[in-house]
Amino acid sequence: MKLFREFLCDAAEPWQLGFQDPATPVMEGLIELHHDLMFFLAFILVFVMWILGRTLYHFNASKNPIPHKITHGTLIEIVWTVTPSLILILIALPSFALLYSMEEIVDPAVTLKAVGHQWYWVYEYSDYNVSDEEALTFESYMVAEDDLEPGQLRLLEVDNRVVLPVQTHIRVVITAADVLHSWAVPSLGVKCDAIPGRLNQVSLFIKREGVFYGQCSELCGVNHGFMPIVVESVPVDDYIQWVTNKIEV
């Protein structure tokens, strides 16, 4: 069961410092942007520490008892103004490209509606509504610790998982029925606020099969930490079979 958790499920691990394995192009882009930013951060940190070290070593009372009377230098002021500007531009270019890709509208094959409640989620697959009645809607509650089966994750497992197909463009419409919530699944690169009276939208394209865990990420009351999210990605044929079984029930 431990191997099942580690290799088939995407969830946070004890003392984890890095990201979870990406399952969408957006999450891959976020991780690559993070690595790019860390390169600039490390370079700036080393450079600033080197400058500070040289300053403390060379410009002190024992080595230079008479301080220089230079108040400013045109060249160095130009350098320390232009260089950070160029670094910001280099950071902004991939950042804007990622932002635009996240906002790109693609005609979805599947639409999922997630509604936050205190303290559970309601999911609706509106593509399969044949009338005014909701054809495929279910509630998703956290599994209590006493009801967990071997291999299930504490505070992360739910009684009804969201099932989505891989290699498919998916639209997730997110809202709330009472207070602010946030639908967040790290491996999918998704964190979207659920606001009462407002519909927010995110796009997904899941590239691999798996089980992805998330949690409500907006403080929503006393049981805020007890409304997890579980998304299971399956092949398209399995997804069609799952939808058929759900509708027939």
VMD Tcl script that draws the C-alpha trace (Angstrom):
set ca {
  {0.00 0.00 0.00}
  {2.89 2.34 0.68}
  {4.17 1.75 -2.84}
  {0.69 2.52 -4.16}
  {0.68 5.87 -2.37}
  {4.14 6.82 -3.56}
  {3.94 5.81 -7.20}
  {0.27 6.05 -8.21}
  {-0.96 8.98 -6.14}
  {0.10 12.59 -6.35}
  {-0.10 13.97 -2.83}
  {2.12 15.90 -0.46}
  {4.78 13.87 1.34}
  {6.27 14.44 4.81}
  {9.03 17.07 4.76}
  {8.52 17.66 1.05}
  {10.39 20.71 -0.26}
  {9.85 20.47 -4.01}
  {6.81 20.39 -6.25}
  {4.60 17.41 -6.88}
  {5.05 15.72 -10.24}
  {3.25 17.75 -12.93}
  {0.33 16.23 -14.81}
  {-0.65 19.18 -17.01}
  {1.25 21.50 -19.36}
  {0.42 24.43 -17.07}
  {2.06 22.79 -14.06}
  {5.09 21.91 -16.17}
  {5.34 25.58 -17.14}
  {5.03 26.70 -13.53}
  {7.86 24.40 -12.45}
  {10.10 25.54 -15.31}
  {9.38 29.20 -14.45}
  {10.26 28.50 -10.83}
  {13.58 26.96 -11.86}
  {14.34 29.98 -14.09}
  {13.58 32.38 -11.25}
  {15.72 30.37 -8.83}
  {18.66 30.71 -11.24}
  {18.38 34.52 -11.20}
  {17.80 34.51 -7.45}
  {20.92 32.42 -6.80}
  {23.01 34.57 -9.16}
  {21.88 37.81 -7.49}
  {22.39 36.38 -4.00}
  {25.95 35.25 -4.75}
  {26.81 38.54 -6.45}
  {25.43 40.69 -3.61}
  {27.19 38.58 -0.97}
  {30.44 38.87 -2.93}
  {30.10 42.67 -3.13}
  {29.32 42.89 0.59}
  {32.26 40.66 1.46}
  {34.70 42.75 -0.63}
  {33.30 45.95 0.87}
  {33.71 44.73 4.44}
  {37.21 43.43 3.72}
  {38.67 46.39 1.82}
  {36.81 49.40 3.21}
  {37.32 49.39 6.95}
  {39.23 51.60 9.36}
  {42.31 49.36 9.55}
  {42.86 49.25 5.76}
  {41.53 52.70 4.86}
  {41.73 55.04 7.85}
  {40.93 58.00 5.58}
  {37.67 57.34 3.73}
  {37.19 58.32 0.12}
  {35.10 61.42 -0.47}
  {33.28 60.10 -3.54}
  {29.55 60.73 -3.15}
  {28.32 59.28 -6.42}
  {29.45 57.75 -9.70}
  {27.50 58.12 -12.93}
  {28.73 54.88 -14.48}
  {27.96 52.66 -11.51}
  {24.52 54.25 -11.07}
  {23.71 53.49 -14.71}
  {24.92 49.91 -14.27}
  {22.88 49.19 -11.14}
  {19.79 50.70 -12.76}
  {20.02 49.04 -16.18}
  {21.09 45.59 -14.99}
  {18.07 44.96 -12.69}
  {15.80 46.26 -15.46}
  {17.21 43.73 -17.90}
  {16.83 40.95 -15.34}
  {13.18 41.92 -14.76}
  {12.55 41.82 -18.51}
  {14.12 38.36 -18.75}
  {11.86 37.21 -15.90}
  {8.75 38.89 -17.33}
  {8.92 37.31 -20.79}
  {8.41 33.66 -19.73}
  {6.05 34.78 -16.98}
  {3.72 36.58 -19.39}
  {3.89 33.68 -21.84}
  {2.77 31.31 -19.08}
  {-0.02 33.64 -17.96}
  {-1.37 33.91 -21.48}
  {-1.24 30.14 -21.94}
  {-3.20 29.69 -18.71}
  {-5.89 32.07 -19.98}
  {-6.05 30.46 -23.42}
  {-9.59 29.40 -24.28}
  {-9.84 25.97 -25.92}
  {-13.14 24.41 -26.93}
  {-13.63 21.88 -24.10}
  {-14.83 18.33 -24.57}
  {-15.84 18.00 -20.91}
  {-17.23 20.58 -18.51}
  {-17.07 20.05 -14.76}
  {-18.74 22.37 -12.27}
  {-17.37 22.44 -8.71}
  {-19.43 24.11 -5.99}
  {-17.89 24.71 -2.57}
  {-20.01 24.24 0.53}
  {-19.22 24.27 4.24}
  {-17.48 21.80 4.26}
  {-17.71 19.60 1.19}
  {-17.74 19.85 -2.60}
  {-20.58 19.29 -5.04}
  {-19.66 18.29 -8.60}
  {-21.84 18.53 -11.67}
  {-21.11 17.17 -15.14}
  {-23.42 19.51 -17.02}
  {-22.62 18.02 -20.46}
  {-24.92 15.10 -19.68}
  {-27.99 17.03 -18.54}
  {-30.88 15.83 -20.71}
  {-33.48 18.09 -19.07}
  {-33.76 20.74 -16.40}
  {-32.86 18.09 -13.85}
  {-29.19 17.57 -13.08}
  {-28.24 14.26 -14.69}
  {-24.81 13.68 -13.12}
  {-24.31 15.43 -9.80}
  {-22.78 14.13 -6.60}
  {-21.39 15.32 -3.28}
  {-17.83 14.67 -2.19}
  {-17.08 14.40 1.54}
  {-13.84 13.64 3.31}
  {-13.54 10.07 4.54}
  {-13.34 10.04 8.33}
  {-10.16 8.67 9.84}
  {-11.99 5.71 11.38}
  {-13.35 4.71 7.94}
  {-10.06 4.81 6.05}
  {-9.02 1.65 4.24}
  {-5.38 0.51 4.12}
  {-3.42 2.70 1.75}
  {-5.81 5.67 1.84}
  {-4.46 9.04 2.89}
  {-5.61 10.72 6.09}
  {-7.47 14.02 5.59}
  {-7.14 13.67 1.81}
  {-9.42 10.79 0.80}
  {-13.04 11.39 -0.26}
  {-16.06 9.15 -0.70}
  {-16.71 10.28 -4.30}
  {-13.78 11.17 -6.54}
  {-13.87 13.42 -9.57}
  {-13.17 11.30 -12.63}
  {-11.77 12.99 -15.74}
  {-10.35 11.67 -19.03}
  {-6.71 12.04 -20.02}
  {-5.56 13.79 -23.20}
  {-8.79 15.80 -23.26}
  {-9.50 19.51 -23.01}
  {-11.54 20.08 -19.85}
  {-13.25 23.17 -18.50}
  {-13.75 23.47 -14.74}
  {-16.33 26.03 -13.61}
  {-15.89 26.91 -9.94}
  {-18.23 28.70 -7.55}
  {-19.44 28.55 -3.94}
  {-22.80 28.34 -2.23}
  {-22.03 30.02 1.09}
  {-18.57 31.49 1.78}
  {-15.26 31.80 -0.06}
  {-13.53 28.54 -0.94}
  {-10.66 27.67 -3.28}
  {-10.37 24.62 -5.54}
  {-6.68 23.70 -5.58}
  {-4.89 20.61 -6.94}
  {-1.10 21.11 -7.03}
  {-0.21 18.42 -9.58}
  {-2.70 19.91 -12.03}
  {-1.41 23.45 -11.55}
  {-4.85 24.67 -10.46}
  {-5.81 27.04 -7.67}
  {-9.01 28.96 -8.33}
  {-11.19 30.83 -5.84}
  {-14.79 29.71 -5.41}
  {-16.83 32.86 -4.84}
  {-20.58 32.90 -4.04}
  {-22.58 34.41 -6.90}
  {-19.66 34.29 -9.33}
  {-18.39 31.68 -11.80}
  {-14.65 31.28 -12.26}
  {-13.19 29.09 -14.96}
  {-9.98 27.16 -15.45}
  {-8.85 24.84 -18.23}
  {-7.22 21.44 -17.79}
  {-5.42 19.06 -20.09}
  {-4.32 16.07 -18.06}
  {-1.46 14.23 -19.76}
  {-1.25 11.07 -17.67}
  {-3.34 8.72 -15.60}
  {-3.24 9.04 -11.84}
  {-4.91 10.15 -8.65}
  {-4.33 13.78 -7.74}
  {-5.02 15.19 -4.28}
  {-5.81 18.75 -3.33}
  {-7.56 20.74 -0.63}
  {-9.64 23.84 -0.16}
  {-7.09 26.65 -0.04}
  {-9.20 29.53 1.25}
  {-10.07 29.81 4.94}
  {-13.78 28.96 5.04}
  {-14.60 28.14 8.62}
  {-13.90 25.75 11.44}
  {-13.70 22.66 9.18}
  {-11.69 24.31 6.43}
  {-9.00 21.63 6.67}
  {-11.53 18.83 6.16}
  {-12.73 19.35 2.59}
  {-10.16 17.65 0.35}
  {-10.28 17.26 -3.42}
  {-9.45 14.06 -5.29}
  {-9.24 13.93 -9.09}
  {-8.74 10.60 -10.80}
  {-7.66 10.68 -14.45}
  {-8.50 7.64 -16.55}
  {-8.43 6.66 -20.25}
  {-11.27 8.04 -22.34}
  {-12.95 4.63 -22.72}
  {-12.95 4.12 -18.93}
  {-14.32 7.63 -18.46}
  {-17.20 6.97 -20.87}
  {-17.98 3.74 -19.03}
  {-17.90 5.56 -15.67}
  {-20.27 8.26 -16.93}
  {-22.64 5.63 -18.35}
  {-22.74 3.75 -15.06}
  {-23.33 6.96 -13.09}
  {-26.21 8.06 -15.32}
  {-27.84 4.64 -15.24}
  {-27.74 4.62 -11.46}
}
mol new
graphics top color blue
foreach p $ca { graphics top sphere $p radius 0.5 }
foreach p [lrange $ca 0 end-1] q [lrange $ca 1 end] { graphics top cylinder $p $q radius 0.2 }
display resetview
